Amino acid sequence: MPSTTTQELSSPVAAKTAYSKIPESKEELDWVDLAIVDLSLFDTPGGKQKLAAQLYDALKNIGFIYVINFGLSQEEIDTHYDIARELFDSPLSEKKKFRADLEKGEYFGYKPFGLREVKPGVPENTEVYNIPSVGQQIERPHPAVLTKNWAAIEKFSSHIRDEIVAKLFQLFAIVLELPEDYFLDFHRNDEVNSSYLRYMKYHARTPEQNAALDNIWLKGHTDFGSLTLLFRQPIAALQVRTPSREWRYVKPYPESLTVNVADTLQFLSNGFLKSSIHRVVAPPSDQAHLDRLGVLYFVRPGDYVKLRGAKSAVLKREGMLANEDGAGELTAKEWISRRVIANISSKEIEVEKEDLNKVGDGLTPVYN
């Protein structure tokens, strides 16, 4: 089980019913079957090799896993849902003081709800606050609820980076029969990168709005960076596309988090580590009236890391070695910039994984 150590806040947020206590849906949903990584085995004799063996097919075919026993209690995680709730409940006039310069591709800070219409009369329903990773030299003001809880935010982010992400990267390297620090070296904390903690709120929609969108809130997509960690939240809305191209729900198991592989790891492994295709749909009827909070951590490599495929015995056996000339290689910063610019545009293109270069045309790739 995760650690039961409770994080102390410098100035605790107001006590409310824990978000994790919201009842799960009673509806019959089609849940996906994902590999479960038990990090309590990581430091046991042969534990890393056992976990890597469990991961091989999951990383190659779907890029989505559950992680358990990752060293944070549900109480610690609930602290950050409380911070998110207090942040988003604050007056809009106050939140707007910390707005990110989205029009210039900046995403640290606040993104308001309803910036654009996804269909006539149906506004975008996400409200977001992005916080640069610990150690990043990005100075900007933050709302009072964040500054008064900054010690808790730093401790939380550091644990994610050092005790969860670092271990996963070592396991991925073992899967590919690479040195254990292979992927860690691309994500060094002393290198400039754009990793960040995100507080997020999906505002509930009316039945009429959901019908206009065919109940799809966020179309099928991949994430920009290396990994995305989503801490458990009980409202069923996240779906992953399976290798057979079926959409299935990701179950919010107690004391678990979900982790999905993203674009830059797919490039660094020359396609072996699959950038997971996932989407967000309208919650089931017994949860449709609820706003959906999220606490996420996005992992990205150093800005100037070349997205060059590894030279791995596994990739050789799989026939997936990269070309030797390295022509057309992007840096992580260049790739993420392309994705940000494409997302600002409302233009979309339906693609398969091998067509991700279409992003360079200023188009947002989506998957049905």
Number of C-alpha atoms within 10 A of each C-alpha: 14 15 13 12 12 13 17 13 15 12 14 14 19 9 8 9 9 14 20 19 10 13 11 17 16 10 11 7 13 12 14 17 14 16 18 18 23 16 22 14 15 19 10 10 9 10 15 21 15 15 22 22 14 15 22 19 15 17 23 17 16 22 27 31 21 21 19 19 18 22 18 23 18 20 16 19 21 21 24 21 22 19 20 23 20 14 22 20 10 12 9 12 8 12 19 14 13 17 18 19 13 15 10 10 16 12 20 22 23 25 21 18 17 14 12 14 12 16 11 9 10 17 15 19 20 19 18 23 24 20 23 21 24 18 13 16 10 13 7 10 11 18 16 11 16 19 14 16 19 16 16 21 22 15 14 19 19 16 16 20 20 11 15 18 22 18 21 22 21 20 26 24 20 21 23 21 16 18 12 18 17 17 23 18 14 21 24 13 18 9 16 19 24 22 25 21 23 22 22 23 20 19 17 18 21 12 14 11 17 18 12 15 17 11 17 16 22 19 16 21 22 21 19 23 24 25 27 23 22 18 22 22 25 21 25 22 23 19 21 24 22 18 11 8 11 11 20 19 20 22 24 21 14 12 18 25 20 22 22 24 26 26 25 30 27 24 23 21 24 21 21 24 28 25 29 28 28 26 23 19 19 23 23 18 12 13 21 19 14 15 15 20 23 22 20 20 24 24 25 26 28 21 18 15 20 20 25 22 22 22 18 19 14 16 19 12 9 10 9 18 19 19 10 9 7 12 8 8 14 17 18 26 21 16 21 21 16 21 22 21 19 20 17 15 11 12 12 16 14 14 17 12 16 8 11 16 14 17 20 14 11 20 22 24 24 19 18 15
